[in-house]
Each structure stands twice: as C-alpha cells, then as structure tokens.
Amino acid sequence: MKAVIPAAGWGVRFLPLTKEQPKEMIPVVDKPTIQYVVEEALAAGIDDIVIITGRHKRGIEDHFDRSYELEAVLERGGKLEYLRKVREISSMADIHFIRQKEQRGLGHAVLKAKQHIGDEPFAVMLGDTIYRSKVPVVKQLMDVHKRTGKSVIAIEPVPMDKVQDYGIISGKEVEKDLYLLDDLVEKPSPEQAPSNLAIAGTYLLTPDIFEAIERTPPGLNGEIQLTDALKILLKKEDIYGWRFEGKRYDIGDMLGWLKTQMELGLLHPEYGAPLREHMENLLKNGPGRTR
Ligand code: G1P
C-alpha cells in the first residue's frame, strides 16, 4: 500500500509563521507535524510515501533527507541519542516528492500522484492532521477496505456550527461506525449540511478516483476539491465512511495547533509532568510578573 501526503498549501492561517517555513514543518512538541503523519503510515505498514509539495516546501525534503554534516558533529560530540534520532528520520521510508506547480486544490494535488500510484488502492493522509489512537487510523481504513473492496473515508461528528470548516458526508449506518455514503458536500453552511459527519483527514481510495478528479470542475474557492471528485466517484461505486476510533488533532489553524501542543505536551513521557505543574501554577497564579 502506498500513501499520498498532500502538503502543498500556503498555510495562510499561520502567517507570519509560515512565510518561509512550510506549515507541515510546524512543530508539535518535539517533531514537525508531517513526521507524525509519516510515522502513522509506517505504523500501518505503509512504506512507500509520496509527498506533494510546492514552492517554499524545501524544508520538508531536507527534514527527511540525510544530514551528513550534522551526523558527523553529533558523532564527534558523543551525542549518540540525538544521532540515533536524526538517522532514524532519514531512514524512515521510501519517500518521493512531487511538486504541484500551481495550487489548484486538494483534488488536484492528489491527481499529481497518479503515475506513482498506478492501478492500486492507496491512502491519502493530510499533512496537517495527526491522531492518537490504539490502531493507526489509516490502518483502520485499510481493514474496512479489505472487507468491502471500496473506498473508505475517516469521518467524525463535529458541532453543527463547525460544519463549514469541513467536507460533510451523509449516509446510512450499515453496521456500527460504518456508513454507506449517499452524498458529500465541501464546507456547507449549517443550513445546507446534510449531517454533522465531517471528513476527518484520512482516505483509502480506489484508483478510480483519478478519473473522477480529472472530470471534476473547479468548486469552492475555484479549486478542484477532492470532496467533489468523491461525489462523482459515488455515482459509479460505493464509498464508505468509517467513524474511526481515536482522537484527531487538527493543526489546520492557530488555536487547534496551540491546543494540540498543550495536550500532546502533557502526554509526553519526559516533559508531561513538569509541564502540568507549570500549567497548574499558571492557572492558579496567572502569568509571571515582569519587574
Ligand atoms: C480538507 C478537505 C475537507 C476535510 C478537511 C479535514 O479541507 O477539503 O473535506 O474535511 O480537509 O481537515 P482543508 O482543511 O484543507 O480546508
């Protein structure tokens, strides 16, 4: 199984942080966001990964590349634990990079991987979404795909006043947590939303999606939307939604990122306890006084 990680967006909601730095390189505790995504793929047994990049995304390529100078410095200094971490990143997986020259939307980015994927089912994992779950979310989708032979999308309920931030599906629950889709809409208003079940950032798709994307006209914001392509695919074949087990962290906006930092910081084996103490102190006494 191969995975496509679209990571070509501008990261406008993070400016000025993302002026030169790709949004997928924004750190969450001790790793850039995209490293969590790659690790999730590896944990599911996927080791052929295509990252769709664009201008200003060199940092992602460099992160997963070897850094001989840095390794030499760490080796000479006897910093072997850091050396191990640095080497681990560059040997993680077979990572390929494809540049999306124009940013024409998520569907268009996925289409860039057509040649590399070929005629097999594949995963799409958004570069700004991470999960905490017992079984990797992409593996949960792979398991549903194995049973059904169809495309499967990770879904989760969101509050009605948040539906306009997501692709929304509607469907019939055919067994616990498994929905057979009958419609999809990209970022509807609460009045137009067919449900509150949101597309949650991971997809397991049949290769028929490529032809559907090719037939998809520009939609919301003039972009080729993956959600619109799925709607076209739905006319031809069944698509399932899987209400995944686990928790999703959306690094798509500033507040989501800050909350994720805190929560995953608190869960960190080394920094969790002192961070908790600091936060409790902050909440009790307010921020430290300046002199
Ligand atoms: C994209 C998809 C949307 C999905 C969302 C999940 O939107 O287009 O359907 O619900 O990811 O994070 P974006 O967040 O890139 O605007």
Residues whose N, C-alpha, C, O or C-beta is under 5 A from the ligand:
A	BS01	G1P	L106 D165 Y166 G167 I199 A200 G201 T227 G252
